[in-house]
Amino acid sequence: MATLTYVYAESTAVLGPLATYAEPHSYDLCAQHAESLTVPRGWEVMRLAMPSSPPQPGPDDLLALANAVREAASAPAPEQRTARAPFDGPAPAEGTARRHLRILRDPS
C-alpha cells in the first residue's frame, strides 16, 4: 500500500508510505498500482522509501476499533420492512399509447 499525492503547481507526483490522514489530491494505492504508476508527460515522480513491512496497529488504532464496535452495538435496530403488494406500475394516462412496453398482471 502507498499514498499518491499530486502537486499540480510543480507537476510532481509523490508516491510514499500510506498516509495516516486524508489530504486533498492524495489517493491510497494497492501495491500493484503503486508499482505500475505512470504520470503525464513533463511530470516528475518522486518515490519515497517504503517500509519493508506494514506498520503494526498501535494503541490509537485499537481504541478506534473498540469505539466503532461499541457505537455499532448501541445503534437502534433497523425497522422491519413490511411486505408490499407487487408493483403493477402507474396507471396509463388517458390518450397514452404503450407501443413496446406492457405491464402484465398476475392472472391469480
Steps between C-alpha positions, in 0.01 A plus 500: 500500500615852423362851486523703180494878535487744207662843515347665194695826530828308474380227259613242752351175628629373834464130581574410859392304805132474580377830642343509845247769407326622184629798306374664182648348184617184677389146423579164658624235256543126528851358449433400138382846397776673697763300310346566157437872554552727200455876484427747219783617274704773659417388854752366748441204734660504842501152656562520873649209693233244584506296821586133447213383722163656577484693827355317798174634646561744780290588804312769305401249231370252755310771688337621177395142418355448848305827477359404159384163636336666803325754276368229267377292797313792655329611178123436489390199299367583152123483457361183353383543144140418431404285207356701214262408227669438163556818303259528211647820370326833451165513337537611137394857436203545273607530139840340569602227262719218629663361192796286611462466877211328675417431860383144544285428802521174693195292394441364853 
